Amino acid sequence: MEEKKRFRWSGFSYTTRLTVMFALIAAMTAMVAMGVVSFVWEEHFKTYTTENMETLAETTAKRIGSSYAETKSLMDPTTISPAIQASEMTSGVAVRVVDAQNQTVYDSSAVIEEVLGGRRWIQTLEPLDPSRVAVAPIISDGETVGSVRIWVYGSETLMRQPDQVFRQNSYQAMLIAAAVAIVLASCIGFLFARNLVRPINRMSKTAAAITEGDLSARTGLRGEDEISRLGETFDEMAESVEKDRELERRLTTDVAHELRTPLMAIQATVEAMIDGVYEPDEERLNTVNSEVQRLGRLVEALLKLSRLENRSTPMKEEKVNVGQLIEGIVSTHEMFVADSGLTLNYYAEPDVYVLGDPDMIRQATANLISNAVRYTGEGGRIDVNVAKTDLMALISVRDTGIGLSPEEAKMVFSRFWRADAGRNRDAGGLGVGLAVVKEIVDRHGGWVQVEGEKGKGACFTMFLPLLAPEKPTKPTRKSRR
């Protein structure tokens, strides 16, 4: 037996739901307004009609009293003529005149028959609610000689038929206005929802296009509202994904090229020794060993970056004297820089302390120095400085190499990126060294920036949170060639 389908609000589109909500809000507003208006209308309208009937009874009684002063009889037609006029001029209203003994003198609701010696009342219509009768005394010369009673035919209140029709028409008009309001609210809700959903649908289509492989797809949303800002952020994310994918493609090409060269050298040398072309002497074995070490360095660089990004390498937190730490790194790179025909200068302010992993800081600084050597021609200069501000410790490496453009400065810390000018250099790397620097600095709660100009060198600066200094020491200044 099939299960009955349950009503699910989430099964409707956002446009439909918002349209229905607008209609419901309009309906509820109309119902509340009609309820309030009906209550006020009933109370005030009843009061208004009651006051009209009471005023009519009082006016008629005064006129009858004035006539009675002259005729001295309520049976005289002239005396009761105001009552006759009131009944004829006001449709749907019964007018009754009684004397002081409560005997009916005139009744517009009665059917009478003329008989010898007077009138005979055949039938009279009594009010439905005796308490809802307008009564006014007939006074002549200070004496009450009778009263005028007025009520409405077939009504428990003093509302005449035209008044009741007017009230019903008013309610119908309010119902029509409520229906129109609901329709208008539904239309406005539909248009509002469609305009609201349109950018969301555009983002959905863009996401679907990116999923299918079109990384160039963009929403193109611009504006100051929340959805437009979301669209702009989405486009920035898509652009970042596209750039990373392009860098990964470049990585594949770079890795294939970098690995193929040493592998081919190893393969050619080993095959030549197997075929007897080369003797397996020390020179040939050193060639194979050199290429194997080159392969190891390439793989190790990739592993380091992967471990840093995945946070799989634990970070030690030690109090580090930055000046002493960098001095050791400069000493170990002295021969490497000198062999490249460059001058290495080092200056450190005293008492610069940070809380961090000394091995990671050492690795990041070494990467910056190696990068400076790689892109600085013979005869150039590399300056390593350690300084501090009120809050941050600064480690900067400045060179006089090929420099970089503002566009390149934005990409220099991206994974697998290398400056085009250094792509064909024998000493070029895979482009992961600066990405490793950024990951290390990020893990220390700092940041790294680059400044430079094409053909005039570059300066990379790492900013790390500063700790309170220890005992002051003298500045250290060294220059090595």
C-alpha positions as CSV (number, residue, x, y, z in Angstrom):
1,M,0.0,0.0,0.0
2,E,1.5,3.3,-1.1
3,E,2.1,5.9,1.6
4,K,0.1,9.0,1.5
5,K,2.1,12.0,0.3
6,R,2.6,14.4,3.1
7,F,2.5,18.1,2.6
8,R,6.0,19.5,2.7
9,W,6.5,23.2,2.8
10,S,10.1,22.7,1.7
11,G,8.9,21.0,-1.5
12,F,7.8,24.4,-2.9
13,S,10.1,26.8,-4.6
14,Y,11.4,29.8,-2.7
15,T,9.3,32.1,-5.1
16,T,6.1,30.2,-4.3
17,R,6.7,30.2,-0.6
18,L,7.5,33.9,-0.5
19,T,4.4,34.7,-2.6
20,V,2.2,32.6,-0.3
21,M,3.7,34.3,2.7
22,F,2.9,37.8,1.3
23,A,-0.7,36.7,0.6
24,L,-1.1,35.3,4.1
25,I,0.3,38.5,5.7
26,A,-2.1,40.6,3.5
27,A,-5.0,38.3,4.5
28,M,-4.2,38.5,8.2
29,T,-3.9,42.3,8.0
30,A,-7.2,42.6,6.2
31,M,-8.9,40.3,8.8
32,V,-7.6,42.3,11.7
33,A,-8.5,45.6,10.1
34,M,-12.0,44.3,9.2
35,G,-12.5,43.0,12.8
36,V,-11.5,46.3,14.3
37,V,-13.5,48.4,11.8
38,S,-16.6,46.1,12.3
39,F,-16.4,46.5,16.1
40,V,-16.0,50.3,15.9
41,W,-18.6,50.5,13.1
42,E,-21.2,48.5,14.9
43,E,-20.9,50.5,18.2
44,H,-20.8,53.9,16.6
45,F,-23.4,53.2,13.9
46,K,-25.9,51.9,16.5
47,T,-25.3,54.9,18.6
48,Y,-25.7,57.2,15.6
49,T,-29.0,55.6,14.5
50,T,-30.4,55.5,18.1
51,E,-29.6,59.2,18.5
52,N,-31.4,59.9,15.2
53,M,-34.5,58.1,16.3
54,E,-34.5,59.7,19.7
55,T,-34.1,63.1,18.1
56,L,-37.0,62.4,15.8
57,A,-39.2,61.3,18.7
58,E,-38.3,64.4,20.7
59,T,-39.0,66.7,17.7
60,T,-42.3,65.1,17.0
61,A,-43.4,65.2,20.6
62,K,-42.5,68.9,20.8
63,R,-44.6,69.7,17.7
64,I,-47.5,67.7,19.0
65,G,-47.3,69.5,22.4
66,S,-47.4,72.8,20.6
67,S,-50.5,71.8,18.6
68,Y,-52.1,70.3,21.8
69,A,-51.8,73.7,23.5
70,E,-54.3,75.1,20.9
71,T,-56.6,72.1,20.3
72,K,-56.5,70.6,23.8
73,S,-57.1,67.2,22.3
74,L,-54.8,64.4,21.1
75,M,-57.7,63.0,19.0
76,D,-57.7,66.1,16.8
77,P,-56.0,65.3,13.4
78,T,-54.2,68.7,13.6
79,T,-52.6,67.7,16.9
80,I,-51.2,64.4,15.7
81,S,-50.2,65.7,12.2
82,P,-46.5,65.9,13.2
83,A,-46.6,62.1,13.9
84,I,-48.2,61.4,10.5
85,Q,-45.6,63.5,8.8
86,A,-42.7,61.8,10.6
87,S,-44.0,58.3,9.6
88,E,-44.5,59.4,6.0
89,M,-41.1,61.1,5.7
90,T,-39.0,58.3,7.4
91,S,-39.5,55.0,5.6
92,G,-39.4,51.8,7.7
93,V,-40.2,53.6,10.9
94,A,-43.2,53.0,13.1
95,V,-44.6,56.0,15.0
96,R,-47.1,55.6,17.8
97,V,-48.8,58.3,19.9
98,V,-50.4,57.4,23.2
99,D,-52.3,59.6,25.7
100,A,-51.7,59.9,29.4
101,Q,-53.8,56.8,30.1
102,N,-51.6,54.8,27.7
103,Q,-54.3,54.6,25.1
104,T,-53.2,54.6,21.5
105,V,-54.1,57.7,19.7
106,Y,-52.1,57.2,16.5
107,D,-50.1,54.2,15.3
108,S,-48.6,54.2,11.8
109,S,-48.0,50.4,12.0
110,A,-51.7,49.6,12.7
111,V,-54.4,48.7,10.2
112,I,-57.5,50.6,11.3
113,E,-61.2,50.6,10.2
114,E,-63.5,53.6,10.4
115,V,-66.7,52.7,12.2
116,L,-69.5,54.7,13.5
117,G,-68.5,56.7,16.5
118,G,-64.7,56.3,16.0
119,R,-61.8,54.1,14.8
120,R,-61.2,50.4,15.5
121,W,-57.7,49.1,15.6
122,I,-57.6,45.8,13.6
123,Q,-53.9,44.9,13.9
124,T,-50.8,46.6,15.2
125,L,-47.1,45.7,14.8
126,E,-45.2,45.6,18.1
127,P,-41.4,46.2,18.2
128,L,-39.2,43.1,18.3
129,D,-37.3,44.5,21.3
130,P,-39.5,46.7,23.6
131,S,-36.3,48.1,25.1
132,R,-35.1,49.4,21.7
133,V,-37.9,52.0,21.3
134,A,-37.3,55.8,21.2
135,V,-39.7,57.4,23.6
136,A,-40.3,61.1,24.1
137,P,-43.0,62.7,26.4
138,I,-45.6,65.1,25.0
139,I,-45.6,68.1,27.3
140,S,-48.1,71.0,27.2
141,D,-48.1,73.8,29.7
142,G,-45.8,71.8,32.0
143,E,-48.1,68.8,31.9
144,T,-47.4,65.4,30.3
145,V,-50.4,64.6,28.2
146,G,-49.0,61.6,26.3
147,S,-45.9,60.3,24.6
148,V,-44.4,59.5,21.2
149,R,-42.9,56.1,20.6
150,I,-40.7,55.3,17.5
151,W,-39.1,52.0,16.4
152,V,-37.9,50.3,13.2
153,Y,-40.0,47.6,11.5
154,G,-38.5,44.1,11.9
155,S,-35.3,45.3,13.7
156,E,-34.2,44.7,17.2
157,T,-32.2,48.0,17.0
158,L,-33.2,51.4,15.7
159,M,-31.5,50.9,12.4
160,R,-33.7,51.4,9.4
161,Q,-33.6,49.3,6.3
162,P,-31.5,51.8,4.3
163,D,-29.1,51.9,7.3
164,Q,-28.8,48.1,7.3
165,V,-28.3,48.1,3.5
166,F,-25.6,50.7,3.9
167,R,-23.9,48.6,6.6
168,Q,-24.0,45.4,4.4
169,N,-22.6,47.3,1.4
170,S,-19.8,48.6,3.6
171,Y,-18.8,45.1,4.7
172,Q,-18.9,43.9,1.1
173,A,-16.6,46.8,0.1
174,M,-14.2,45.8,2.9
175,L,-14.2,42.2,1.7
176,I,-13.5,43.3,-1.9
177,A,-10.7,45.6,-0.7
178,A,-9.3,42.7,1.3
179,A,-9.4,40.4,-1.8
180,V,-7.7,43.1,-3.9
181,A,-5.1,43.6,-1.2
182,I,-4.3,39.9,-1.1
183,V,-4.0,39.8,-4.9
184,L,-1.7,42.8,-5.0
185,A,0.4,41.4,-2.1
186,S,0.7,38.1,-4.0
187,C,1.8,39.9,-7.1
188,I,4.3,42.1,-5.2
189,G,5.5,39.0,-3.3
190,F,6.0,37.1,-6.6
191,L,8.0,40.0,-8.2
192,F,10.0,40.5,-5.0
193,A,10.8,36.8,-4.7
194,R,11.7,36.5,-8.4
195,N,14.1,39.4,-8.2
196,L,15.6,38.0,-4.9
197,V,16.0,34.5,-6.4
198,R,17.4,35.6,-9.7
199,P,21.0,36.2,-8.4
200,I,20.8,33.0,-6.3
201,N,19.9,31.0,-9.4
202,R,22.7,32.7,-11.2
203,M,25.1,31.6,-8.5
204,S,23.7,28.1,-8.7
205,K,24.2,28.0,-12.5
206,T,27.7,29.3,-12.1
207,A,28.5,26.7,-9.5
208,A,27.1,24.0,-11.8
209,A,29.2,25.2,-14.6
210,I,32.4,25.2,-12.4
211,T,31.5,21.6,-11.3
212,E,31.3,20.6,-15.0
213,G,34.8,22.0,-15.6
214,D,34.1,25.5,-16.8
215,L,36.4,27.3,-14.3
216,S,36.0,30.6,-16.2
217,A,32.3,30.9,-15.2
218,R,31.4,33.9,-13.1
219,T,28.2,35.3,-11.6
220,G,29.0,38.9,-12.5
221,L,27.0,40.2,-9.5
222,R,27.8,43.7,-8.4
223,G,26.1,45.8,-5.7
224,E,26.0,46.8,-2.1
225,D,23.4,44.3,-0.8
226,E,24.2,41.1,0.9
227,I,23.5,38.8,-2.1
228,S,25.6,40.9,-4.4
229,R,28.5,40.8,-1.9
230,L,28.0,37.1,-1.7
231,G,28.2,36.9,-5.5
232,E,31.4,38.9,-5.5
233,T,32.9,36.7,-2.9
234,F,31.8,33.6,-4.9
235,D,33.5,35.1,-8.0
236,E,36.7,35.7,-6.0
237,M,36.6,32.1,-4.8
238,A,36.1,30.8,-8.4
239,E,39.0,33.0,-9.6
240,S,41.2,31.6,-6.8
241,V,40.2,28.1,-7.7
242,E,41.0,28.8,-11.4
243,K,44.4,30.2,-10.5
244,D,45.2,27.2,-8.3
245,R,44.1,24.8,-11.0
246,E,46.4,26.7,-13.4
247,L,49.2,26.6,-11.0
248,E,48.7,22.9,-10.5
249,R,48.8,22.4,-14.2
250,R,52.0,24.3,-14.3
251,L,53.2,22.1,-11.4
252,T,52.5,19.0,-13.4
253,T,54.6,20.4,-16.3
254,D,57.4,21.6,-14.0
255,V,57.6,18.4,-12.0
256,A,57.6,16.4,-15.2
257,H,60.3,18.6,-16.7
258,E,62.4,18.7,-13.5
259,L,62.2,15.0,-12.8
260,R,62.8,14.0,-16.4
261,T,66.1,15.7,-16.7
262,P,67.8,13.9,-13.7
263,L,66.0,10.6,-14.6
264,M,67.3,10.8,-18.2
265,A,70.8,11.5,-17.0
266,I,70.7,8.6,-14.5
267,Q,69.2,6.3,-17.1
268,A,71.7,7.3,-19.8
269,T,74.7,6.9,-17.5
270,V,73.5,3.6,-16.0
271,E,72.7,2.1,-19.5
272,A,76.1,3.3,-20.8
273,M,77.9,1.5,-17.9
274,I,75.8,-1.6,-18.5
275,D,76.6,-1.6,-22.2
276,G,80.3,-1.1,-21.4
277,V,80.4,2.3,-23.0
278,Y,81.4,3.9,-19.7
279,E,83.4,2.4,-16.9
280,P,81.7,2.4,-13.6
281,D,84.3,4.7,-12.1
282,E,84.0,7.4,-9.4
283,E,83.2,10.1,-11.9
284,R,80.2,8.3,-13.4
285,L,78.9,7.2,-10.0
286,N,79.2,10.8,-8.7
287,T,77.0,11.9,-11.7
288,V,74.4,9.4,-10.8
289,N,74.5,10.3,-7.1
290,S,74.2,14.0,-7.9
291,E,71.1,13.5,-10.0
292,V,69.6,11.2,-7.3
293,Q,70.2,13.9,-4.7
294,R,68.5,16.4,-7.0
295,L,65.5,14.2,-7.2
296,G,65.4,13.9,-3.5
297,R,65.5,17.7,-3.0
298,L,62.5,18.1,-5.4
299,V,60.4,15.4,-3.6
300,E,61.4,16.8,-0.1
301,A,60.3,20.3,-1.1
302,L,56.9,19.0,-2.1
303,L,56.5,17.0,1.1
304,K,57.4,19.9,3.3
305,L,54.8,22.1,1.7
306,S,52.2,19.4,2.0
307,R,52.9,18.8,5.6
308,L,52.8,22.5,6.5
309,E,49.5,22.9,4.7
310,N,47.9,19.9,6.3
311,R,49.3,20.9,9.8
312,S,50.6,17.4,10.2
313,T,54.0,18.7,11.4
314,P,53.7,19.8,15.1
315,M,55.0,23.3,15.9
316,K,57.2,23.8,18.9
317,E,56.8,26.9,21.0
318,E,60.0,28.2,22.4
319,K,61.4,31.6,23.3
320,V,63.6,32.4,20.4
321,N,66.3,35.1,20.2
322,V,65.8,36.0,16.5
323,G,69.1,37.8,16.1
324,Q,71.2,34.8,17.3
325,L,69.1,32.4,15.3
326,I,69.4,34.3,12.0
327,E,73.1,34.8,12.7
328,G,73.6,31.1,12.6
329,I,71.7,30.8,9.4
330,V,73.8,33.5,7.8
331,S,77.0,31.7,8.8
332,T,75.9,28.4,7.3
333,H,75.0,30.2,4.0
334,E,78.3,32.1,3.8
335,M,80.1,29.8,1.4
336,F,77.0,29.2,-0.7
337,V,76.5,33.0,-1.2
338,A,80.2,33.6,-1.8
339,D,80.4,30.7,-4.4
340,S,77.6,32.5,-6.3
341,G,79.7,35.7,-6.5
342,L,77.5,37.7,-4.1
343,T,78.0,39.8,-1.0
344,L,76.1,38.9,2.1
345,N,75.5,41.6,4.8
346,Y,73.8,41.0,8.1
347,Y,72.5,43.4,10.8
348,A,70.4,42.6,13.8
349,E,68.9,44.8,16.5
350,P,69.4,43.4,20.0
351,D,66.8,41.8,22.2
352,V,64.3,40.6,19.5
353,Y,62.4,37.7,20.9
354,V,59.5,35.7,19.6
355,L,57.6,32.6,20.7
356,G,57.8,30.0,18.0
357,D,59.5,27.0,16.3
358,P,63.2,27.8,15.7
359,D,63.5,25.1,13.1
360,M,60.6,26.5,11.1
361,I,61.9,30.1,11.4
362,R,65.3,28.9,10.3
363,Q,63.8,27.1,7.3
364,A,61.8,30.1,6.2
365,T,64.8,32.4,6.4
366,A,66.9,29.9,4.5
367,N,64.3,29.7,1.8
368,L,64.4,33.5,1.4
369,I,68.2,33.6,1.2
370,S,68.2,30.8,-1.3
371,N,65.5,32.6,-3.4
372,A,67.6,35.8,-3.3
373,V,70.7,34.0,-4.5
374,R,68.7,32.2,-7.2
375,Y,67.5,35.5,-8.8
376,T,70.5,37.8,-8.1
377,G,73.3,38.0,-10.7
378,E,77.0,37.7,-9.9
379,G,78.4,40.8,-8.2
380,G,75.1,41.5,-6.5
381,R,74.3,42.0,-2.8
382,I,72.1,40.4,-0.3
383,D,71.1,42.1,3.0
384,V,69.6,40.2,5.9
385,N,68.2,42.4,8.7
386,V,66.5,41.7,12.1
387,A,64.5,44.5,13.6
388,K,61.4,45.1,15.7
389,T,58.5,47.4,16.1
390,D,56.3,47.9,19.2
391,L,54.4,44.6,18.5
392,M,56.3,42.7,15.8
393,A,59.7,41.2,15.0
394,L,60.9,41.8,11.5
395,I,63.2,39.5,9.5
396,S,63.9,40.9,6.0
397,V,66.0,39.7,3.1
398,R,66.8,42.3,0.4
399,D,68.6,41.5,-2.9
400,T,69.7,43.4,-6.0
401,G,68.4,40.8,-8.4
402,I,65.9,40.8,-11.2
403,G,63.1,42.2,-9.0
404,L,59.4,41.7,-9.7
405,S,56.4,43.6,-11.0
406,P,53.3,44.5,-8.8
407,E,51.4,41.7,-10.6
408,E,54.1,39.2,-9.8
409,A,54.2,40.4,-6.1
410,K,50.5,39.3,-5.8
411,M,51.3,35.8,-7.0
412,V,54.8,35.2,-5.5
413,F,53.6,33.4,-2.4
414,S,51.2,31.1,-4.3
415,R,51.9,27.4,-4.5
416,F,54.0,26.3,-7.5
417,W,54.6,29.8,-8.8
418,R,57.9,30.9,-10.2
419,A,59.0,34.1,-11.8
420,D,59.1,33.7,-15.6
421,A,62.5,35.4,-15.7
422,G,64.0,32.6,-13.6
423,R,62.0,29.7,-15.1
424,N,64.9,28.6,-17.5
425,R,67.7,29.1,-15.0
426,D,69.6,26.0,-14.1
427,A,69.4,26.9,-10.4
428,G,65.6,27.4,-10.6
429,G,63.4,25.5,-8.1
430,L,59.9,24.2,-8.2
431,G,58.3,27.4,-6.9
432,V,57.3,26.0,-3.5
433,G,60.0,27.7,-1.3
434,L,58.0,31.0,-0.8
435,A,54.8,29.1,-0.3
436,V,56.5,27.2,2.5
437,V,57.7,30.6,4.0
438,K,54.1,31.9,4.0
439,E,52.7,28.7,5.6
440,I,55.4,28.9,8.4
441,V,54.7,32.6,9.1
442,D,50.9,32.0,9.1
443,R,51.4,29.3,11.7
444,H,53.3,31.7,13.9
445,G,50.4,34.2,13.7
446,G,52.3,36.7,11.5
447,W,52.4,37.7,7.9
448,V,55.0,38.1,5.1
449,Q,55.1,40.8,2.5
450,V,57.3,41.6,-0.5
451,E,58.4,44.9,-2.0
452,G,60.4,45.4,-5.2
453,E,60.7,46.8,-8.7
454,K,61.5,45.1,-11.9
455,G,65.3,45.1,-12.5
456,K,66.1,46.7,-9.1
457,G,65.7,43.8,-6.7
458,A,63.2,42.8,-4.1
459,C,62.8,42.7,-0.3
460,F,60.9,40.0,1.5
461,T,59.9,40.7,5.2
462,M,58.5,38.3,7.7
463,F,56.5,39.8,10.6
464,L,56.3,37.6,13.8
465,P,54.6,38.6,17.1
466,L,57.2,40.1,19.5
467,L,57.9,39.0,23.0
468,A,59.4,41.2,25.8
469,P,63.2,41.6,25.5
470,E,65.7,40.2,27.8
471,K,68.9,41.9,28.9
472,P,70.2,44.4,26.3
473,T,73.2,43.4,24.2
474,K,75.2,45.2,21.6
475,P,74.2,45.2,17.9
476,T,75.8,42.6,15.7
477,R,77.1,43.6,12.3
478,K,78.8,41.3,9.8
479,S,79.8,41.4,6.2
480,R,80.8,38.4,4.2
481,R,82.0,38.1,0.6
